[in-house]
Amino acid sequence: MKKLNLPLTSKEIKELRAGDSVLLSGVILTARDCAHKRIMEYLSAGKELPFELKGAYIYYAGPCPAKPGYASGSCGPTTSARMDSFAPALLDLGLGGMIGKGEMSAEVLEAVKRNKKIYFAAIGGAGALYAKAIKKSECIAFEDLLSEAVYRLEVEDFPAVVAFDSYGGSIYAKN
């Protein structure tokens, strides 16, 4: 398993291949459907986002409230395909990569390849495991969306698999 610190360098991204198992440490942002819609509304209106998109890694998740003494409650991935209509534009604007559950569209794979970025797959049903990797959680945008708001998470040894690599490789390809 490769240990990686986010944000990844271009060299690190080039070394990763679909199917590689990784442990991610650093900062990731959460955003689900509603937050993506709001992000696109901001961008379409020429409004500045309340966080830096360029170089960010978005985890398609909505954290549950934390129990006392914990940084986050359960925080498992949601189905990534629901963000297919947003991901190419965000990658073209400088998004560093995504983390989610399941296959994304051919258009997203092409955008990952075109921008030399990455998409990681997280394990569905492992929300409690992911909560243990979260060391700090803070709502940074769209608080009215509750669990679908944008959270800034500091993670340590967050397990994932490279789903789409920067060369167009996919763990979902039918060989």
C-alpha positions as a Markdown table, in Angstrom:
| # | Residue | x | y | z |
|---|---|---|---|---|
| 1 | Met | 0.0 | 0.0 | 0.0 |
| 2 | Lys | 1.3 | 3.4 | -1.0 |
| 3 | Lys | 1.2 | 6.2 | 1.6 |
| 4 | Leu | 0.5 | 9.5 | 0.0 |
| 5 | Asn | 0.2 | 13.1 | 1.3 |
| 6 | Leu | -2.4 | 15.4 | -0.3 |
| 7 | Pro | -2.2 | 17.4 | -2.4 |
| 8 | Leu | -0.3 | 15.1 | -4.8 |
| 9 | Thr | 2.4 | 16.3 | -7.0 |
| 10 | Ser | 2.3 | 15.7 | -10.8 |
| 11 | Lys | 5.1 | 13.1 | -10.4 |
| 12 | Glu | 3.1 | 11.2 | -7.8 |
| 13 | Ile | 0.0 | 11.2 | -10.0 |
| 14 | Lys | 2.0 | 9.9 | -12.9 |
| 15 | Glu | 3.3 | 7.0 | -10.8 |
| 16 | Leu | -0.2 | 5.8 | -9.8 |
| 17 | Arg | -2.0 | 3.2 | -11.8 |
| 18 | Ala | -5.6 | 2.0 | -11.7 |
| 19 | Gly | -5.9 | -0.7 | -9.0 |
| 20 | Asp | -3.1 | 0.7 | -6.8 |
| 21 | Ser | -4.1 | 0.7 | -3.1 |
| 22 | Val | -3.3 | 3.8 | -1.2 |
| 23 | Leu | -3.5 | 5.5 | 2.2 |
| 24 | Leu | -4.2 | 9.2 | 1.9 |
| 25 | Ser | -3.2 | 11.8 | 4.5 |
| 26 | Gly | -3.9 | 15.5 | 4.3 |
| 27 | Val | -6.9 | 17.7 | 3.5 |
| 28 | Ile | -10.0 | 16.6 | 1.6 |
| 29 | Leu | -13.3 | 18.4 | 1.1 |
| 30 | Thr | -16.7 | 16.7 | 1.2 |
| 31 | Ala | -19.3 | 17.6 | -1.3 |
| 32 | Arg | -22.4 | 15.7 | -2.5 |
| 33 | Asp | -25.1 | 16.5 | -5.0 |
| 34 | Cys | -26.5 | 19.7 | -3.4 |
| 35 | Ala | -23.1 | 21.2 | -2.8 |
| 36 | His | -22.0 | 20.5 | -6.4 |
| 37 | Lys | -25.1 | 22.2 | -7.7 |
| 38 | Arg | -24.4 | 25.2 | -5.5 |
| 39 | Ile | -20.8 | 25.3 | -6.6 |
| 40 | Met | -21.8 | 25.4 | -10.2 |
| 41 | Glu | -24.4 | 28.1 | -9.4 |
| 42 | Tyr | -21.6 | 30.2 | -7.8 |
| 43 | Leu | -19.3 | 29.6 | -10.8 |
| 44 | Ser | -22.0 | 30.4 | -13.4 |
| 45 | Ala | -22.8 | 33.6 | -11.6 |
| 46 | Gly | -19.2 | 34.6 | -11.4 |
| 47 | Lys | -19.2 | 34.5 | -7.6 |
| 48 | Glu | -16.1 | 33.5 | -5.7 |
| 49 | Leu | -16.3 | 30.2 | -3.9 |
| 50 | Pro | -15.9 | 30.2 | -0.1 |
| 51 | Phe | -13.0 | 27.7 | -0.5 |
| 52 | Glu | -10.2 | 27.1 | -2.9 |
| 53 | Leu | -11.2 | 24.7 | -5.6 |
| 54 | Lys | -7.9 | 24.6 | -7.5 |
| 55 | Gly | -5.8 | 21.6 | -6.3 |
| 56 | Ala | -8.6 | 20.4 | -3.9 |
| 57 | Tyr | -9.7 | 16.8 | -3.5 |
| 58 | Ile | -13.4 | 16.3 | -3.1 |
| 59 | Tyr | -14.7 | 13.3 | -1.3 |
| 60 | Tyr | -18.3 | 12.5 | -2.3 |
| 61 | Ala | -19.6 | 12.1 | 1.2 |
| 62 | Gly | -21.7 | 13.7 | 3.9 |
| 63 | Pro | -20.3 | 13.2 | 7.4 |
| 64 | Cys | -22.7 | 12.3 | 10.2 |
| 65 | Pro | -22.5 | 14.3 | 13.4 |
| 66 | Ala | -19.6 | 13.4 | 15.6 |
| 67 | Lys | -19.9 | 11.8 | 19.0 |
| 68 | Pro | -18.2 | 13.7 | 21.8 |
| 69 | Gly | -14.5 | 13.3 | 21.6 |
| 70 | Tyr | -14.5 | 12.4 | 17.9 |
| 71 | Ala | -13.7 | 14.6 | 14.9 |
| 72 | Ser | -16.5 | 13.1 | 12.8 |
| 73 | Gly | -19.3 | 10.6 | 12.8 |
| 74 | Ser | -19.6 | 7.9 | 10.1 |
| 75 | Cys | -18.4 | 9.3 | 6.7 |
| 76 | Gly | -18.8 | 6.7 | 4.0 |
| 77 | Pro | -18.7 | 7.5 | 0.2 |
| 78 | Thr | -21.8 | 8.2 | -1.9 |
| 79 | Thr | -22.3 | 7.1 | -5.4 |
| 80 | Ser | -19.9 | 9.0 | -7.6 |
| 81 | Ala | -21.9 | 8.7 | -10.8 |
| 82 | Arg | -24.3 | 11.3 | -9.4 |
| 83 | Met | -21.6 | 13.9 | -9.8 |
| 84 | Asp | -20.9 | 12.9 | -13.5 |
| 85 | Ser | -22.4 | 16.2 | -14.8 |
| 86 | Phe | -20.2 | 18.3 | -12.6 |
| 87 | Ala | -16.8 | 16.6 | -12.4 |
| 88 | Pro | -15.5 | 17.4 | -15.9 |
| 89 | Ala | -16.0 | 21.1 | -15.5 |
| 90 | Leu | -14.5 | 21.1 | -12.0 |
| 91 | Leu | -11.5 | 19.1 | -13.2 |
| 92 | Asp | -11.0 | 21.6 | -16.1 |
| 93 | Leu | -11.1 | 24.4 | -13.4 |
| 94 | Gly | -8.2 | 22.8 | -11.5 |
| 95 | Leu | -9.8 | 20.3 | -9.1 |
| 96 | Gly | -7.0 | 18.0 | -7.9 |
| 97 | Gly | -9.1 | 14.8 | -7.9 |
| 98 | Met | -12.1 | 13.0 | -6.4 |
| 99 | Ile | -12.8 | 10.2 | -4.0 |
| 100 | Gly | -16.1 | 8.3 | -4.2 |
| 101 | Lys | -17.9 | 5.0 | -4.7 |
| 102 | Gly | -18.3 | 3.3 | -8.0 |
| 103 | Glu | -17.8 | 3.9 | -11.6 |
| 104 | Met | -18.1 | 7.3 | -13.2 |
| 105 | Ser | -18.9 | 8.2 | -16.9 |
| 106 | Ala | -16.5 | 8.0 | -19.9 |
| 107 | Glu | -16.6 | 11.8 | -19.9 |
| 108 | Val | -15.2 | 11.9 | -16.4 |
| 109 | Leu | -12.5 | 9.4 | -17.3 |
| 110 | Glu | -11.6 | 11.6 | -20.3 |
| 111 | Ala | -11.5 | 14.7 | -18.1 |
| 112 | Val | -9.3 | 12.9 | -15.5 |
| 113 | Lys | -6.9 | 11.9 | -18.4 |
| 114 | Arg | -7.0 | 15.3 | -20.1 |
| 115 | Asn | -6.2 | 17.2 | -16.9 |
| 116 | Lys | -3.7 | 14.5 | -15.6 |
| 117 | Lys | -5.7 | 14.1 | -12.4 |
| 118 | Ile | -7.0 | 11.2 | -10.4 |
| 119 | Tyr | -10.2 | 9.5 | -9.1 |
| 120 | Phe | -10.0 | 7.3 | -6.1 |
| 121 | Ala | -12.6 | 4.7 | -5.1 |
| 122 | Ala | -13.5 | 4.4 | -1.4 |
| 123 | Ile | -15.2 | 1.3 | 0.1 |
| 124 | Gly | -18.9 | 1.5 | 0.3 |
| 125 | Gly | -20.4 | 0.5 | 3.7 |
| 126 | Ala | -17.2 | 1.5 | 5.5 |
| 127 | Gly | -18.3 | 4.8 | 6.9 |
| 128 | Ala | -17.2 | 4.0 | 10.5 |
| 129 | Leu | -13.8 | 3.0 | 9.2 |
| 130 | Tyr | -13.4 | 6.3 | 7.4 |
| 131 | Ala | -14.5 | 8.2 | 10.5 |
| 132 | Lys | -11.5 | 6.8 | 12.3 |
| 133 | Ala | -9.2 | 8.3 | 9.6 |
| 134 | Ile | -10.7 | 11.8 | 10.1 |
| 135 | Lys | -8.6 | 13.8 | 12.6 |
| 136 | Lys | -10.4 | 17.1 | 12.2 |
| 137 | Ser | -13.7 | 18.2 | 10.5 |
| 138 | Glu | -15.0 | 21.7 | 9.9 |
| 139 | Cys | -17.9 | 23.0 | 7.9 |
| 140 | Ile | -16.5 | 25.6 | 5.5 |
| 141 | Ala | -19.4 | 26.3 | 3.0 |
| 142 | Phe | -23.1 | 26.0 | 2.5 |
| 143 | Glu | -23.9 | 25.2 | 6.1 |
| 144 | Asp | -27.7 | 25.3 | 5.3 |
| 145 | Leu | -27.2 | 22.0 | 3.4 |
| 146 | Leu | -26.5 | 20.2 | 6.7 |
| 147 | Ser | -24.7 | 16.9 | 6.0 |
| 148 | Glu | -24.4 | 17.9 | 2.3 |
| 149 | Ala | -22.5 | 21.1 | 3.2 |
| 150 | Val | -18.8 | 21.3 | 2.2 |
| 151 | Tyr | -16.6 | 20.1 | 5.1 |
| 152 | Arg | -12.8 | 20.4 | 5.3 |
| 153 | Leu | -11.5 | 17.1 | 6.7 |
| 154 | Glu | -8.0 | 16.4 | 7.8 |
| 155 | Val | -7.4 | 12.7 | 7.3 |
| 156 | Glu | -4.6 | 10.3 | 8.1 |
| 157 | Asp | -4.2 | 6.9 | 6.4 |
| 158 | Phe | -7.5 | 7.1 | 4.6 |
| 159 | Pro | -7.8 | 3.9 | 2.6 |
| 160 | Ala | -8.6 | 4.1 | -1.2 |
| 161 | Val | -7.9 | 2.5 | -4.5 |
| 162 | Val | -6.9 | 4.3 | -7.7 |
| 163 | Ala | -10.1 | 4.0 | -9.8 |
| 164 | Phe | -9.1 | 6.2 | -12.8 |
| 165 | Asp | -5.5 | 7.1 | -13.4 |
| 166 | Ser | -4.0 | 10.0 | -15.4 |
| 167 | Tyr | -3.4 | 7.7 | -18.4 |
| 168 | Gly | -7.1 | 6.7 | -18.8 |
| 169 | Gly | -6.7 | 3.4 | -16.9 |
| 170 | Ser | -9.8 | 2.3 | -15.0 |
| 171 | Ile | -10.5 | -0.5 | -12.5 |
| 172 | Tyr | -14.0 | -0.7 | -14.1 |
| 173 | Ala | -12.7 | -1.4 | -17.6 |
| 174 | Lys | -14.0 | -4.6 | -19.1 |
| 175 | Asn | -11.0 | -6.6 | -20.4 |
